[in-house]
Amino acid sequence: MSSLAKLLKWGSFAYEAFLALPIIGGLFVLSNAWIPLGFAFVLHVAAIVVLLRERGPIIGNVIGVVASIIGFIPFVGWIMHAITAVVLLVEGISTSRKTRRY
């Protein structure tokens, strides 16, 4: 996987993990008038485009697109961001292990 794909995968994980923080993530979204959800949507779509080109795993980013769309619902959004962060973490770790060179 290219460095751009890794950056997008780990960057989207870090952003989703931040949004999944129970009070801090919600206050960040509310105080910025839901713009962070739009940013997350664009980030996930960009990651999907790059990962499709490289035949990388896109499930976490697809879940992230859904989380960005329904993220305005208070508890549902929090759960979706947490699920997205976990899936992206698993994908990132498994991809790193597959492409490791010895």
Summary of the structure (lengths in Angstrom):
residues: 102
radius of gyration: 13.4
end to end distance: 15.8
largest distance: 46.8
contacts: 320
relative contact order: 0.19
helix: 81%
strand: 0%
